[in-house]
């Protein structure tokens, strides 16, 4: 997917939807609508394997009465597709191409996280290696708080994938 750089260095996906929600009910309905648009398919390891990442961004503004000051906050909820061991799953065709793109974007995210952990002495953070990391740039580095919830399967035949997930988290 291609993206475009918007104002303030923020990246947007082409054809991304933007909706104004006046209350939490509207925001929740939009969140669930986005989840239903997420691509999934059956693979040898998972009956409903995510074939895409999903980013739901909420931008909140608050202006006190009688004040010109506007406070803004941004919250990204990110549902990442899981990495896949292509050789283990025997994928081919479209599913193989999707797995390669998923794994490349997850690797790019890992590179950004590692670079950020190296501290302020690091001169380059590789945000541009992935559209996803460009979109999440202000949520990964800078004046932000980031929380990650990682999930892993308890099944023994998924042990290596679980260990990989825990190492990344």
DRENPA-3360 file (N, C-alpha, C; in nm, 2 decimals, always signed):
BEGIN
1 = XXXXXXXX = +0.08/-0.12/+0.00/+0.00/+0.00/+0.00/+0.09/+0.12/+0.00 ~ +0.04/+0.22/-0.06/+0.11/+0.35/-0.07/+0.05/+0.45/+0.03 ~ +0.14/+0.54/+0.07/+0.09/+0.64/+0.16/+0.14/+0.78/+0.11 ~ +0.09/+0.88/+0.18/+0.12/+1.02/+0.15/+0.16/+1.09/+0.28 ~ +0.25/+1.18/+0.27/+0.29/+1.26/+0.39/+0.20/+1.38/+0.40 ~ +0.13/+1.39/+0.52/+0.04/+1.50/+0.54/+0.11/+1.61/+0.62 ~ +0.03/+1.70/+0.67/+0.08/+1.81/+0.76/+0.15/+1.76/+0.88 ~ +0.25/+1.83/+0.93/+0.32/+1.79/+1.05/+0.40/+1.66/+1.04;
9 = XXXXXXXX = +0.43/+1.61/+0.92/+0.51/+1.49/+0.91/+0.43/+1.37/+0.93 ~ +0.30/+1.37/+0.95/+0.21/+1.26/+0.97/+0.19/+1.19/+0.83 ~ +0.19/+1.06/+0.84/+0.16/+0.98/+0.71/+0.02/+0.92/+0.71 ~ -0.04/+0.92/+0.60/-0.17/+0.87/+0.58/-0.17/+0.77/+0.47 ~ -0.25/+0.66/+0.48/-0.27/+0.57/+0.37/-0.36/+0.63/+0.27 ~ -0.33/+0.60/+0.14/-0.42/+0.64/+0.04/-0.55/+0.56/+0.06 ~ -0.66/+0.62/+0.04/-0.80/+0.56/+0.06/-0.83/+0.53/+0.21 ~ -0.75/+0.59/+0.30/-0.78/+0.56/+0.44/-0.91/+0.64/+0.47;
17 = XXXXXXXX = -0.99/+0.59/+0.56/-1.11/+0.66/+0.60/-1.09/+0.75/+0.72 ~ -1.15/+0.86/+0.72/-1.15/+0.96/+0.83/-1.29/+0.99/+0.87 ~ -1.33/+0.97/+0.99/-1.47/+1.00/+1.04/-1.46/+1.08/+1.17 ~ -1.56/+1.16/+1.18/-1.57/+1.24/+1.30/-1.67/+1.17/+1.39 ~ -1.63/+1.15/+1.52/-1.72/+1.08/+1.61/-1.75/+1.18/+1.73 ~ -1.87/+1.20/+1.76/-1.90/+1.30/+1.86/-1.90/+1.24/+2.00 ~ -1.90/+1.10/+2.01/-1.91/+1.04/+2.14/-1.84/+0.90/+2.13 ~ -1.83/+0.83/+2.25/-1.76/+0.70/+2.25/-1.84/+0.59/+2.18;
25 = XXXXXXXX = -1.97/+0.60/+2.17/-2.05/+0.50/+2.10/-2.01/+0.50/+1.95 ~ -2.00/+0.62/+1.89/-1.96/+0.64/+1.75/-1.82/+0.59/+1.73 ~ -1.73/+0.62/+1.82/-1.59/+0.57/+1.81/-1.58/+0.42/+1.82 ~ -1.66/+0.36/+1.91/-1.66/+0.21/+1.92/-1.71/+0.15/+1.79 ~ -1.82/+0.21/+1.74/-1.88/+0.15/+1.61/-1.78/+0.16/+1.50 ~ -1.70/+0.27/+1.49/-1.60/+0.28/+1.39/-1.48/+0.18/+1.41 ~ -1.45/+0.16/+1.54/-1.34/+0.06/+1.57/-1.39/-0.08/+1.52 ~ -1.51/-0.12/+1.55/-1.56/-0.25/+1.51/-1.57/-0.26/+1.36;
33 = XXXXXXXX = -1.61/-0.15/+1.30/-1.62/-0.15/+1.15/-1.48/-0.17/+1.09 ~ -1.38/-0.11/+1.14/-1.25/-0.13/+1.09/-1.20/-0.27/+1.11 ~ -1.24/-0.33/+1.22/-1.20/-0.47/+1.25/-1.26/-0.57/+1.15 ~ -1.39/-0.54/+1.11/-1.45/-0.63/+1.01/-1.39/-0.61/+0.87 ~ -1.32/-0.50/+0.84/-1.26/-0.48/+0.71/-1.12/-0.55/+0.71 ~ -1.07/-0.60/+0.82/-0.94/-0.66/+0.82/-0.94/-0.79/+0.75 ~ -0.84/-0.81/+0.66/-0.84/-0.93/+0.58/-0.79/-1.05/+0.66 ~ -0.85/-1.17/+0.64/-0.81/-1.29/+0.70/-0.84/-1.41/+0.61;
41 = XXXXXXXX = -0.76/-1.52/+0.63/-0.79/-1.64/+0.55/-0.74/-1.76/+0.62 ~ -0.77/-1.87/+0.58/-0.73/-2.00/+0.65/-0.59/-2.03/+0.60 ~ -0.51/-2.07/+0.69/-0.37/-2.12/+0.66/-0.36/-2.26/+0.73 ~ -0.25/-2.33/+0.70/-0.23/-2.46/+0.77/-0.22/-2.45/+0.92 ~ -0.18/-2.33/+0.97/-0.16/-2.32/+1.12/-0.28/-2.25/+1.19 ~ -0.37/-2.18/+1.11/-0.47/-2.10/+1.17/-0.59/-2.09/+1.08 ~ -0.71/-2.11/+1.14/-0.83/-2.11/+1.06/-0.87/-1.97/+1.01 ~ -0.83/-1.87/+1.09/-0.86/-1.73/+1.06/-0.74/-1.65/+1.07;
49 = XXXXXXXX = -0.64/-1.67/+0.99/-0.51/-1.59/+1.00/-0.53/-1.45/+0.94 ~ -0.48/-1.35/+1.02/-0.48/-1.22/+0.98/-0.39/-1.20/+0.86 ~ -0.43/-1.13/+0.76/-0.35/-1.11/+0.64/-0.31/-0.97/+0.63 ~ -0.34/-0.89/+0.73/-0.31/-0.75/+0.73/-0.30/-0.69/+0.87 ~ -0.23/-0.58/+0.88/-0.23/-0.51/+1.01/-0.35/-0.41/+1.00 ~ -0.39/-0.36/+1.12/-0.50/-0.27/+1.13/-0.46/-0.16/+1.23 ~ -0.47/-0.03/+1.19/-0.44/+0.08/+1.27/-0.56/+0.16/+1.29 ~ -0.61/+0.18/+1.41/-0.72/+0.27/+1.44/-0.67/+0.39/+1.52;
57 = XXXXXXXX = -0.68/+0.50/+1.46/-0.63/+0.62/+1.53/-0.74/+0.71/+1.57 ~ -0.74/+0.75/+1.70/-0.83/+0.85/+1.76/-0.75/+0.98/+1.78 ~ -0.81/+1.09/+1.74/-0.75/+1.22/+1.77/-0.86/+1.29/+1.85 ~ -0.81/+1.34/+1.97/-0.91/+1.40/+2.06/-0.86/+1.55/+2.08 ~ -0.96/+1.64/+2.07/-0.93/+1.78/+2.10/-1.01/+1.83/+2.22 ~ -0.95/+1.92/+2.30/-1.03/+1.98/+2.41/-0.99/+2.12/+2.42 ~ -1.10/+2.20/+2.42/-1.08/+2.35/+2.44/-1.16/+2.39/+2.56 ~ -1.10/+2.45/+2.65/-1.17/+2.50/+2.77/-1.25/+2.63/+2.73;
65 = XXXXXXXX = -1.37/+2.65/+2.78/-1.45/+2.76/+2.75/-1.37/+2.89/+2.80 ~ -1.37/+2.99/+2.71/-1.31/+3.11/+2.74/-1.16/+3.11/+2.72 ~ -1.10/+3.00/+2.66/-0.96/+2.99/+2.64/-0.93/+2.96/+2.49 ~ -0.82/+3.02/+2.45/-0.78/+2.99/+2.31/-0.69/+2.87/+2.30 ~ -0.66/+2.81/+2.41/-0.57/+2.69/+2.42/-0.65/+2.56/+2.38 ~ -0.59/+2.49/+2.29/-0.65/+2.36/+2.24/-0.55/+2.25/+2.28 ~ -0.60/+2.15/+2.35/-0.52/+2.04/+2.39/-0.55/+1.92/+2.29 ~ -0.45/+1.86/+2.24/-0.47/+1.75/+2.14/-0.40/+1.63/+2.19;
73 = XXXXXXXX = -0.47/+1.51/+2.17/-0.41/+1.39/+2.20/-0.44/+1.29/+2.08 ~ -0.35/+1.19/+2.07/-0.37/+1.10/+1.96/-0.34/+0.96/+2.02 ~ -0.43/+0.87/+1.99/-0.42/+0.73/+2.04/-0.43/+0.64/+1.92 ~ -0.33/+0.55/+1.90/-0.33/+0.45/+1.80/-0.35/+0.32/+1.86 ~ -0.45/+0.24/+1.81/-0.47/+0.11/+1.85/-0.43/+0.02/+1.73 ~ -0.33/-0.06/+1.75/-0.27/-0.13/+1.64/-0.29/-0.28/+1.66 ~ -0.35/-0.35/+1.56/-0.36/-0.49/+1.57/-0.27/-0.55/+1.46 ~ -0.16/-0.61/+1.50/-0.06/-0.66/+1.40/-0.09/-0.80/+1.36;
81 = XXXXXXXX = -0.08/-0.83/+1.23/-0.09/-0.96/+1.19/+0.04/-1.04/+1.24 ~ +0.02/-1.16/+1.27/+0.14/-1.24/+1.33/+0.24/-1.28/+1.23 ~ +0.36/-1.29/+1.27/+0.47/-1.33/+1.18/+0.44/-1.48/+1.14 ~ +0.49/-1.52/+1.03/+0.46/-1.66/+0.98/+0.59/-1.72/+0.93 ~ +0.61/-1.84/+0.97/+0.72/-1.92/+0.93/+0.68/-1.98/+0.80 ~ +0.72/-1.92/+0.69/+0.68/-1.96/+0.55/+0.71/-2.11/+0.52 ~ +0.83/-2.15/+0.56/+0.88/-2.29/+0.53/+0.79/-2.39/+0.61 ~ +0.75/-2.35/+0.73/+0.68/-2.44/+0.82/+0.53/-2.46/+0.77;
89 = XXXXXXXX = +0.48/-2.35/+0.71/+0.34/-2.36/+0.67/+0.31/-2.40/+0.53 ~ +0.42/-2.41/+0.45/+0.40/-2.45/+0.31/+0.31/-2.36/+0.23 ~ +0.33/-2.23/+0.24/+0.24/-2.14/+0.17/+0.29/-2.12/+0.03 ~ +0.19/-2.08/-0.06/+0.23/-2.05/-0.20/+0.13/-1.94/-0.25 ~ +0.16/-1.89/-0.37/+0.07/-1.80/-0.43/+0.05/-1.67/-0.35 ~ -0.08/-1.62/-0.35/-0.11/-1.50/-0.28/-0.08/-1.50/-0.13 ~ -0.11/-1.62/-0.07/-0.09/-1.63/+0.08/+0.06/-1.62/+0.11 ~ +0.15/-1.67/+0.02/+0.29/-1.65/+0.04/+0.33/-1.51/+0.03;
97 = XXXXXXXX = +0.28/-1.44/-0.07/+0.31/-1.30/-0.09/+0.27/-1.22/+0.03 ~ +0.15/-1.24/+0.08/+0.10/-1.17/+0.20/+0.19/-1.20/+0.32 ~ +0.23/-1.32/+0.34/+0.32/-1.36/+0.45/+0.45/-1.28/+0.44 ~ +0.50/-1.27/+0.32/+0.63/-1.20/+0.30/+0.61/-1.05/+0.34 ~ +0.50/-0.99/+0.30/+0.48/-0.85/+0.33/+0.46/-0.83/+0.48 ~ +0.39/-0.92/+0.54/+0.36/-0.91/+0.69/+0.50/-0.92/+0.76 ~ +0.58/-1.02/+0.73/+0.71/-1.04/+0.79/+0.80/-0.93/+0.77 ~ +0.80/-0.87/+0.65/+0.89/-0.75/+0.62/+0.85/-0.63/+0.71;
105 = XXXXXXXX = +0.72/-0.61/+0.72/+0.67/-0.49/+0.80/+0.70/-0.51/+0.95 ~ +0.68/-0.64/+1.00/+0.72/-0.67/+1.14/+0.86/-0.65/+1.16 ~ +0.95/-0.69/+1.07/+1.09/-0.67/+1.08/+1.13/-0.53/+1.09 ~ +1.06/-0.45/+1.00/+1.09/-0.30/+1.00/+1.05/-0.24/+1.14 ~ +0.94/-0.29/+1.19/+0.90/-0.24/+1.33/+1.00/-0.28/+1.43 ~ +1.05/-0.40/+1.42/+1.15/-0.44/+1.52/+1.28/-0.36/+1.50 ~ +1.32/-0.32/+1.38/+1.44/-0.24/+1.36/+1.42/-0.10/+1.42 ~ +1.30/-0.04/+1.41/+1.27/+0.09/+1.47/+1.28/+0.08/+1.62;
113 = XXXXXXXX = +1.22/-0.03/+1.68/+1.22/-0.04/+1.83/+1.36/-0.06/+1.88 ~ +1.44/-0.14/+1.81/+1.58/-0.16/+1.85/+1.66/-0.03/+1.84 ~ +1.64/+0.04/+1.73/+1.71/+0.17/+1.72/+1.67/+0.27/+1.82 ~ +1.54/+0.27/+1.86/+1.50/+0.37/+1.97/+1.56/+0.33/+2.10 ~ +1.58/+0.20/+2.13/+1.63/+0.15/+2.25/+1.78/+0.19/+2.27 ~ +1.85/+0.21/+2.16/+1.99/+0.25/+2.16/+2.01/+0.39/+2.22 ~ +1.90/+0.46/+2.22/+1.91/+0.59/+2.29/+1.93/+0.71/+2.20 ~ +1.95/+0.83/+2.26/+1.96/+0.95/+2.18/+2.08/+0.97/+2.10;
121 = XXXXXXXX = +2.18/+0.88/+2.13/+2.31/+0.89/+2.05/+2.29/+0.83/+1.91 ~ +2.18/+0.76/+1.89/+2.16/+0.70/+1.75/+2.12/+0.81/+1.66 ~ +2.19/+0.82/+1.55/+2.16/+0.93/+1.45/+2.04/+0.90/+1.36 ~ +2.01/+0.78/+1.33/+1.91/+0.74/+1.23/+1.81/+0.64/+1.29 ~ +1.69/+0.67/+1.28/+1.58/+0.57/+1.32/+1.52/+0.53/+1.18 ~ +1.51/+0.40/+1.15/+1.47/+0.36/+1.01/+1.31/+0.36/+1.00 ~ +1.25/+0.47/+1.03/+1.10/+0.47/+1.01/+1.06/+0.44/+0.87 ~ +1.13/+0.49/+0.77/+1.09/+0.48/+0.63/+1.10/+0.34/+0.57;
129 = XXXXXXXX = +1.14/+0.24/+0.65/+1.15/+0.11/+0.59/+1.02/+0.04/+0.58 ~ +0.91/+0.10/+0.63/+0.78/+0.05/+0.63/+0.67/+0.16/+0.64 ~ +0.57/+0.14/+0.56/+0.46/+0.23/+0.57/+0.40/+0.24/+0.71 ~ +0.39/+0.12/+0.78/+0.34/+0.11/+0.91/+0.42/+0.19/+1.01 ~ +0.55/+0.18/+1.00/+0.64/+0.25/+1.10/+0.64/+0.40/+1.07 ~ +0.62/+0.44/+0.94/+0.61/+0.58/+0.91/+0.48/+0.64/+0.98 ~ +0.37/+0.56/+0.97/+0.24/+0.61/+1.02/+0.25/+0.61/+1.17 ~ +0.33/+0.53/+1.24/+0.33/+0.52/+1.38/+0.45/+0.60/+1.44;
137 = XXXXXXXX = +0.52/+0.67/+1.36/+0.64/+0.74/+1.40/+0.63/+0.82/+1.53 ~ +0.52/+0.90/+1.54/+0.50/+0.98/+1.66/+0.46/+0.90/+1.78 ~ +0.41/+0.78/+1.76/+0.37/+0.70/+1.87/+0.48/+0.60/+1.92 ~ +0.59/+0.59/+1.84/+0.70/+0.51/+1.88/+0.81/+0.59/+1.94 ~ +0.84/+0.71/+1.89/+0.95/+0.79/+1.94/+0.89/+0.93/+1.97 ~ +0.96/+1.00/+2.06/+0.92/+1.13/+2.09/+0.84/+1.14/+2.22 ~ +0.76/+1.24/+2.23/+0.68/+1.26/+2.35/+0.55/+1.17/+2.34 ~ +0.57/+1.05/+2.38/+0.45/+0.96/+2.38/+0.47/+0.85/+2.48;
145 = XXXXXXXX = +0.36/+0.78/+2.50/+0.36/+0.65/+2.58/+0.32/+0.54/+2.49 ~ +0.39/+0.43/+2.49/+0.35/+0.32/+2.41/+0.34/+0.20/+2.50 ~ +0.23/+0.12/+2.48/+0.21/+0.00/+2.55/+0.18/-0.11/+2.45 ~ +0.25/-0.22/+2.47/+0.23/-0.34/+2.38/+0.17/-0.45/+2.45 ~ +0.08/-0.52/+2.39/+0.02/-0.64/+2.45/+0.05/-0.75/+2.34 ~ +0.13/-0.85/+2.38/+0.16/-0.96/+2.29/+0.09/-1.08/+2.33 ~ +0.05/-1.16/+2.23/-0.02/-1.28/+2.25/+0.05/-1.40/+2.19 ~ +0.05/-1.51/+2.25/+0.12/-1.63/+2.19/+0.03/-1.75/+2.22;
153 = XXXXXXXX = +0.04/-1.84/+2.13/-0.04/-1.97/+2.15/+0.03/-2.06/+2.25 ~ -0.06/-2.12/+2.33/+0.00/-2.22/+2.43/+0.03/-2.35/+2.37 ~ +0.00/-2.38/+2.25/+0.02/-2.51/+2.19/+0.17/-2.53/+2.17 ~ +0.21/-2.65/+2.19/+0.35/-2.69/+2.18/+0.41/-2.68/+2.04 ~ +0.32/-2.70/+1.94/+0.38/-2.69/+1.80/+0.39/-2.54/+1.76 ~ +0.35/-2.45/+1.84/+0.38/-2.31/+1.82/+0.48/-2.25/+1.91 ~ +0.56/-2.33/+1.98/+0.66/-2.29/+2.08/+0.76/-2.19/+2.02 ~ +0.81/-2.21/+1.91/+0.91/-2.12/+1.85/+0.85/-1.98/+1.82;
161 = XXXXXXXX = +0.73/-1.98/+1.77/+0.66/-1.86/+1.74/+0.64/-1.78/+1.87 ~ +0.60/-1.85/+1.97/+0.57/-1.79/+2.10/+0.70/-1.73/+2.16 ~ +0.81/-1.80/+2.15/+0.93/-1.75/+2.20/+0.97/-1.62/+2.12 ~ +0.96/-1.63/+1.99/+0.99/-1.51/+1.91/+0.90/-1.39/+1.95 ~ +0.78/-1.41/+1.97/+0.69/-1.30/+2.02/+0.73/-1.24/+2.15 ~ +0.76/-1.33/+2.24/+0.81/-1.28/+2.38/+0.94/-1.21/+2.37 ~ +1.03/-1.25/+2.29/+1.16/-1.18/+2.27/+1.13/-1.04/+2.21 ~ +1.04/-1.03/+2.11/+1.01/-0.90/+2.05/+0.95/-0.81/+2.15;
169 = X = +0.85/-0.86/+2.23/+0.78/-0.78/+2.33/+0.87/-0.73/+2.44;
% end
